[in-house]
């Protein structure tokens, strides 16, 4: 049986922390599908299409990784893509309670879905998309927080 993992998130934008989780996850699973959530309620800085494109560019060289956009329940998307594993990142203890509740909720909606929590390496543990967005608002330096290909895309938008 193929182990297909879905890595859902807003990815506004995709960061080195996300990339670290993807790169390490591909060693564990046969395929990773990066699922970029529409997340209009979060009022993302980048459009869904831009976020999908950045995720595709950042992972283009990785085999067995693909990117999709979605605006439905994560478990419904997982089922439609034959994914039985959800990947979630944990950076700090503060992430744990929310992620645990989300994992239990998803499992209550579809008990065939397992959630796997991966921690980024210590080097990337402090990186979040919200930190990057705040830096971008003030033209702060983000090249150490983003994949170079994403940094280039964002630079061309400005």
ChimeraX attribute file (.defattr): number of C-alpha atoms within 10 A of each C-alpha:
attribute: neighborCount
match mode: 1-to-1
recipient: residues
	/A:1	4
	/A:2	10
	/A:3	14
	/A:4	22
	/A:5	28
	/A:6	29
	/A:7	25
	/A:8	22
	/A:9	20
	/A:10	22
	/A:11	24
	/A:12	26
	/A:13	25
	/A:14	25
	/A:15	26
	/A:16	24
	/A:17	25
	/A:18	26
	/A:19	18
	/A:20	19
	/A:21	21
	/A:22	23
	/A:23	16
	/A:24	14
	/A:25	18
	/A:26	17
	/A:27	10
	/A:28	13
	/A:29	14
	/A:30	15
	/A:31	19
	/A:32	27
	/A:33	21
	/A:34	25
	/A:35	23
	/A:36	24
	/A:37	21
	/A:38	21
	/A:39	17
	/A:40	11
	/A:41	6
	/A:42	9
	/A:43	10
	/A:44	17
	/A:45	14
	/A:46	16
	/A:47	15
	/A:48	21
	/A:49	13
	/A:50	15
	/A:51	23
	/A:52	26
	/A:53	18
	/A:54	26
	/A:55	27
	/A:56	20
	/A:57	16
	/A:58	20
	/A:59	20
	/A:60	14
	/A:61	9
	/A:62	13
	/A:63	11
	/A:64	14
	/A:65	20
	/A:66	16
	/A:67	20
	/A:68	17
	/A:69	19
	/A:70	17
	/A:71	13
	/A:72	11
	/A:73	11
	/A:74	19
	/A:75	23
	/A:76	14
	/A:77	18
	/A:78	22
	/A:79	15
	/A:80	9
	/A:81	13
	/A:82	14
	/A:83	23
	/A:84	19
	/A:85	21
	/A:86	22
	/A:87	22
	/A:88	21
	/A:89	22
	/A:90	17
	/A:91	20
	/A:92	11
	/A:93	8
	/A:94	9
	/A:95	11
	/A:96	14
	/A:97	10
	/A:98	11
	/A:99	16
	/A:100	14
	/A:101	11
	/A:102	14
	/A:103	19
	/A:104	15
	/A:105	13
	/A:106	20
	/A:107	15
	/A:108	12
	/A:109	13
	/A:110	15
	/A:111	12
	/A:112	13
	/A:113	20
	/A:114	17
	/A:115	20
	/A:116	14
	/A:117	17
	/A:118	16
	/A:119	17
	/A:120	23
	/A:121	13
	/A:122	10
	/A:123	10
	/A:124	19
	/A:125	17
	/A:126	13
	/A:127	19
	/A:128	19
	/A:129	19
	/A:130	14
	/A:131	12
	/A:132	20
	/A:133	18
	/A:134	11
	/A:135	13
	/A:136	16
	/A:137	9
	/A:138	8
	/A:139	10
	/A:140	11
	/A:141	11
	/A:142	16
	/A:143	15
	/A:144	12
	/A:145	20
	/A:146	22
	/A:147	22
	/A:148	16
	/A:149	17
	/A:150	23
	/A:151	20
	/A:152	13
	/A:153	14
	/A:154	16
	/A:155	10
	/A:156	8
	/A:157	6
	/A:158	7
